[in-house]
Structure formats: structure tokens, C-alpha cells
């Protein structure tokens, strides 16, 4: 496993005329909150991202599974692109708000699934049902492992029955995690779209992320000649950093 202090990687970044950082939030820039609706702003992190974004050779895009409103509370900064809900909702540097799909197109089915999911979750402890507006997610990391697997299987079956004839939706998995949302909820599609619509000549794109949703975006970064960085060792990337604290130290060296 290659460390991100490898000379060839560091030299390549320093030699780039411009650097375009694509940064996941939870698990990459910051440790996970007790639950996804908890907002824990980090002033030190805000200062670091501000310094990156205002550097004449750098640009910053935050791309997260969190809803955009959360990202804007965690990083109330100007001068960066903020993509929430895997890019379904995005705030550009100009302040323009973009939506890939309209909520009115997806909420009827999501509301049906939410009711059914709540029914199977209510008898148990350790589960958290998150409604992001654009997607629904079940977090089972605090549930009994056996019960968690069984309940997530039931939830997946319910979702599959509801969306069998609605191609607009897809399921996202993960470690003790299940999410349903529009097919456009894709960090790969979002990164590819941003690289094209907000093109920045001679910029080296560098993506830092910690899970499979981030790994899905790596081909778009590689296609643009960029570098991918895994955090926590759970996904394959060009190099690895140990945790969010290591990420902040590593990013600081380029300032």
C-alpha cells in the first residue's frame, strides 16, 4: 500500500500548475458524528479549507453524501463548490444552486418506503433512519450485528419492490448501511460533470475519500489525469492516509 508521502506523488503535486481538491467530508476531513444529523463544526478545519480555497494555485470542491444544508453549516465558506447528497444538490462558487432532479418527482415513492422502513425499524434499537430529502438511509452500526443484517435485508426487499418499475431510483450499500435515492446520486457522475462544466485549465484533480461511494468517482479523476487518495485503508487508491487527522496534516504541507 503506497503512502501519500511517496516522493513521486509529492513531487507531482508540487509540480502541478494548479491543484483542484475534491474532498469528501465524513471519514475524510472529519471523524464521523454520533449520527448523520449531528452538526459539529470544526474551526481548525474551516481555516484549513479556507486557506486551500484562497490559494492562487488551488480550487476546492466538497462532495458529500450529507445534505447540502449540513455541508453549508459545517463549512460556511465562500469560494468553494459544495455538492451535497452525492451531487444531487450543489452550490457553485457564484452562489447559484443547482438540482439534478426535482424532489416532487421522487418524494411520493420515498415517503412510501420511509413508512415501511420505519415499521420494521421501530421494534429494534441501534438503527437510525435518515431522511435527506433527496434520499433515505438506514444506519445500523449501533445495532446487533445479526439483527442488523436481517433488518437491512428486509429493508432492501421493501425498496426493491417499490422501485421495480421506477428506473429513476437505485440502492446504495455499505458497512451496516443502506440508502435509496435517484440514480443520479453518484459521486462519479458529479465529479465528471463538475470537471466539464467548471473546467480549470492545467489543474491536477486530486480526490480524497474513504468509502465505496468515493471510490466510484476515482475513474473520473483518473480520466482527467488526476490522483486518488484513500482514507482509512478501506478502498483502493493511488495512495493511502490513515485518518482525518492525517488528512489535515497532509493537506497543510501544500500551503
N, C-alpha and C positions, 0 to 999 in steps of 0.2 A: 504494500500500500504506500503510494508516494505521498510524502509530506508536502505541504504547501510552502515550506521553506526551501524546497528544492531550487538550486541556483538557476536552472533553466527557466522555471516558472517565474521566479522573482525578476530575473533579467528581462524576460519577455514583457512583463507588466511595466517595468520601469522604462523600457524602450518604446512602448506604445505612444503614439502622438496624443491619443485621447483614450480615456478609460470609461466604460459605461457599466456601472454596477447594477446588477439585477439581484435584489436581496429579498429572500423570504423573511418573515418576522419570527413567529413562534418556533422555537427549537433551533433557530439560526442566529438571529440578532439578540433574542431574549429567551430565557427559560420559560417553560410552559406555565401559564397561570393555573390556579386551582380548578377553574372551569373556564370555558371559552368566552363567557360573558363578563368575566372579571377584567377590568382595565387597570393595569399597573404601569403608568408612565415611568420611564427611566430617563432622568435628566442627562446623565452622562452619555447615554445612547443618543438622545436627541442632539446633543452637542456634536458627537462624532458624525452623525448623518448630515448635519448642517455643514460641517467642515468639508465633508466629501462633496456635497452638492454645490458648494460655492467655490470649490477649487476650479481654476480656469481650465484644467485638463480633464475634468470629471463630470459625469452625469449620474444621477441615482434614480432607479425605479424600484419601488417596493411592490412586491407581488405576493399576495397572501390569500389563504383560504378564509381569513376573517372577513367580516363585512366591512365595507369601506368606512362606515361611521366609526368603527373601532380603530382602524388604522389612523384616521384623522385625529382621534383623541390621543393615541399613543405617540404619533409623530405630527404635531400641529405645526408643520413647517411648510414654507413656500419653496418653490424651485425644484420640486421632485414630482415624478409621476407616481400616483398611488393607485394600484389595481387591487380591488377587494373582490371577495367571492370568486377567486381564481380568474379574475378579469372580467366577470360579468358586469361589474360597475367600476368605473375608472375616472379619476380626477387628473386632468392634464396639468402641465405646468402653467398654462394660461388660466386655469381655474375652471375650464369647461368640464362638464360632467357628461360622461358617455355611458350608455347602457347597451349591451349587446342584444338582450331580449327585454321585452316588457313584462313586468310582474303580472299583469292581468292575464297574460297568456298561460302562465304556469301555476298561479295560486290555486285554482279550483282543484287540480289533482293533488298538489302538495297539501292542501288543507284536508282532503280525504285521507291521505296517507298519515298525516300528523295525528288525526283522531284515532286511527287504528294502531299506530305505533304507541301512542300514549296508553291505550288499553292493555297492550302486552307488557309495557314497562312498569305500570303503576304497582303491580304486586311485588316488585323487586326493589332492592336497594343497590346503590352503586352505579346507576345509569344516569346519564344526563342527556336530555333531548334539547338540541339547539336548533332554533328557527332563525335562519339568517335572512329571511325574506325571499331570497332567491333559491335557497337550498335548505334541506333539512338534514340534520346529522344526529346520530346516536353515538355517544362516547361511553364506552363500557370498561375503561381502565380500572375503575374502582369497584367493579362487580366481581363476584365469584367467577373464576375462570370457566368452570363448566356451565354455570347458568348463563354467563355472558355469551358463550358460543351458541348455546341453544336459542337464546332470545334474538341474537343477531341473525341467526338463520331464519327464524320466524319473520323478522322484520324484512329481510331480503325477499322472502317469498311474497309477503304482502306488497312490497314495492313492485316486484316483477309482474304481479297480477294486474296492478293498476296501470303500469306503463307498457304493457304488452303491445298495445296499439297506438302508443304515443312515442314516436321516434325522437321527439324533441328531448326526451329525458335519458339519463344514464345513471348508473350506480358507481360510486367510488368506494373502495375499500381501504383497509389499513390495519394497523395493530389495534385490535379491540375497538373497531371504528367502522361505521357505515354511514354513507351520505348519498342522498339523491338530489339531483339538480339537472338543469338543462345540459344538453350535450356540449354546448359552448363553454361550460365551466371547465376550462382547460388551460393550464399554465403554458402548455406548448403553443396552442393557438394564440394566446395572449402575447407571449414573447415574440412570436413570428409577426403578429400584427403590429406591435409597437416598433420593432426593428424596421419595418417597412414604412409605417405612417409617420414615425418620428425620426427618420434616418439621420444619422450623425456621421459625417464623412471621416474615415480613418480611425473610427473608435473601435477599441478592443472590448467586446462584450464579455463580462465575467459574471457568472451566476453562482450564488451561494445558496444552498438549500439542504434540507435534512431528510426529506421523505420521498415516497414514490411519486407524489404529485409534482415535486420539483424535478425529479429525475426525468419525468415525461417532457420537461421543457429543454433538457440538455441537447437533444438533436437540433433544435432551432438555434441554440447558441453555437454548437459546433459547425453548423451550416454557414454561420456568419464568421467563422474563423476564430471563435472565442474559447474561453476556458471555463470548465465546470468544476465546482468545489463542493464536496460533500461534507456535511457537519454531523458528527456523531458516529460515523462509520457504518451507517445503515444502508447507504446507496453507493453504487459505483460512480466514480467521477475521476477527473484528471488528477485530483489530489484531495487530501482529507485534512480537516481541522477537528479538534476533539469536541468542542462545545462552544456555546455562545461567548463565553469569556475569551476563549482562544480566537474566536472570530473578531472580536473588538480589538484585541491586541494586534492581530494580523493586519486588519484594515488600517490601523493607525500608522503603520510603518510607511504607508504610501503617501502620507501627509508630510 
